[in-house]
Amino acid sequence: MTDFAQRRTMMVDTQVRPSDVTKFNVIEAMLAVPREAFVPEARKEAAYMGENVELSANRVILEPRTTGKLLDALDIQPNELVLDLGCGYGYSAAVIAHLAEAVIAVDTAEFAGEAEATLAQHGVDNVAIIEGDLTAGAAKHGPYDVIVIEGGIEELPTAIADQLKEGGRIACIFQEGALGTVKVGYKLDGLINWRYAFNAGAPVLKGFAKQPSFAL
């Protein structure tokens, strides 16, 4: 019998804390959520490895270090509404649910049903799963205090930027080839100002690649 609770503590102690994740609520959330419950059956043994866990083609659960550093940088408050794009089977949404007042988590039909069932099974009751296209977000529930994108992007769709509240924060992994950079954006006067946070990588999500520009 695998002792996942022990692995979870070890993950936090060896991958998350040493990566300058200092906010106690983030550490607590990552210790509380059973990561192994939110990965495909065949990948359970890999749930606590220090790498992205593959869910399907170009879809991963971000490595623990990336998740921890992202959430540490965003500093989510207990009264905030968060949009979690590309929640997969719901791991990120479950962790964010510990930090925020409510989470709207969006994913395609491939994951949405499973995410909803797993979150319900683990008593996470402040997350609403929306099935749909990630690039559309969930405008009717917005605007959002915080937006998190659980995968790589080359550019941010305007529809997503528009759903961020004035004064809100968004975190994205910008991929340039094999290199990934996490930036946190702050919305001021309708524009997002980006700041470098740290380096991490993830496959580019469908619909978030740069559109080729045609020069005349």
N, C-alpha and C positions, 0 to 999 in steps of 0.2 A: 504494500500500500504506500503510495507516494505521499509524503508529508508536504502538501502544498503550502500550508501555513508557515512552515519553517522556511521554505523557499522564498515565500513572499517577504518575510523579514530580512532574509539574506539579500534579496533583490534591492530592497530599500537601503540596507546598510552598505552594500558594496557598489551599487550602480547609481542610486539616486542621491543620497546624502553627500558622497564625495564629489558630486557634480555641481556643488554650490546651490543645491536646493535647500533653502533654509526655512521656508514658511511652514510652520508646524501643521497648519490645516491641510497642506498638500501632502506632507509625509503621512499624516493620519489617514487621509483618504486612500492613499496608495497601499497602506497597510490593511485597510478595511475591505477593499474590493478584491474578490477572488478572481484574479486575471485568467486562471485556467478555465473558468466557467464560460468565458467569452471568446474562446478560440475553437476552431474545428476540432472534433474528437481526435483526429490523427495528429494534431499539433499540440495537444495538452502538455506533453513532455517538454516542448520548446517554449512554453508560456513565459517562463522566467529568465530566459536567456537574454543577454545584453544585445539584442538585435531586433530588427523589425520582424514580426511574425506574419508570414504570408497567409492571407485569407482566400484570395483567388487571384486571377491575372491582374497585375498592377494595383492590387489592394492589400494593404497590410494594417496590422495594429502597430503603431509606432513603438519603438523600443522604450523601455521604462525611463531611461535617462532623458530622452526627448520629451516624453509626456510630462515628466516632473519639472524640467526646466521651462517648458512652455507655460505650464500653469503657474509656476513661481513668478515668471515674468509678467503674466497677465494680472496677478493679484486679484482674483475674483472675490467679490464681497457677498455676504450672505443675503443681501437684498437685491441681487442682480439677476437679470434674465440672460441666458446664454444660448446662442445658436451653435450647435455642434454638427458640422457638415462632414459626412462620410464616417458615421459612427460605427460602421461594421456591425458586429454582433452586440455592440452596446458598452464595451469596456470604458471607452473615454467618457461616455455620457454618465456612466455609473460613478466614475471618479469625480467628474465635475458636479454631479448631483450633491456630493458632500459639501461642496464649496458655495454653490449658488442657491438662489431661492427656487429657480425652476430652469429646466433645460428643454429646448426644442431640438431634437436630434433628427437629422434627415439622412436617409439612404434609399437605395434602389430596392426593388422587389426582392433582389437576391439576398438582402440582409435584413430588411425592415421587420418582417414577421418574426424571425428568429430573435432579433434584438428585443422586440417587445416582450416575447415570451420569457426570455432569460432575465430581463430586468424585473418583470413581475414576480418571477420565481424567487428572486433575491430581495423582494420587498422594496424596490426602488420606486417610489410613488410620485416623485416630482420631475419625471421625465416624460415628455410626449414624443412618440416616434411618428415621424411624417414620412410616408413613402413617396419618393419623387426624385426628380433630376437634381443632382447636387448643385448644378450651376444656377438653378432657380431659387435655391434657399427656401425660406418659408415666410414670405413677406406678410401674410395676414396675421402672423403672431408677433411680428416685430413692431417697432425697431428694437434692436438688441443692445444691451450694455456691452456685451462681449461676443465676438465671433471667433470660433476655433475651426481650422480646416485640417482634417486628419489625413493629410497626404500632401504630396508635392504639387506645386503649381508653377506655371511659367508667367501667367498673368491673372489678375483678379477680375472676374466678370463684374461689370457695372451693377448688375442686379444685386450682387452680394454686397458691394460697397454701399449701395443705397439703403440696405437694411440695418446698417450700423448707426446707432444713435449718435447724435452730436455729443462729443466728449467721450465716446465709447472707444474700446480697444479691440483690435483684431490681430491674431497671430497666424502667420503663414510660413510654410517652408518653400522658399523660392529655389527652384532647381535650374541650374545652368549646366547642361550636360550631366556629368557625374557629381558635380559639386552642388551641395545644398546649403542654403543660408536661411536661418530662421530670423524673421523680422517681425517686430510688433508695430502695428500702425495705430496712430491716435487721430481721431476725426475732429478737426477744428475748422470751423467756417465751411463745412461741407466737403473739405478735402482731407485725404488721409496722408499723414506725415509718417514715413517709415523710419524706424530705428533698428540698427543691427542688434541682435540678441546673442546668437551663438550659431555654430555650424552643426547641421544634421541633415540627413538625406531621406528621401522617400520617393517611390514611383509617382510620376505625375498623374493626377486623377483625370479621368475622362472629362473632356470639356474645359479643362484648365490649361491646355497647351496654348502657346502663342499662335494666333491666327496669322498665316503667312500674309505679308503685305505686298500688294502688287504695285510695282513702280511702273509708271508710264514712260 
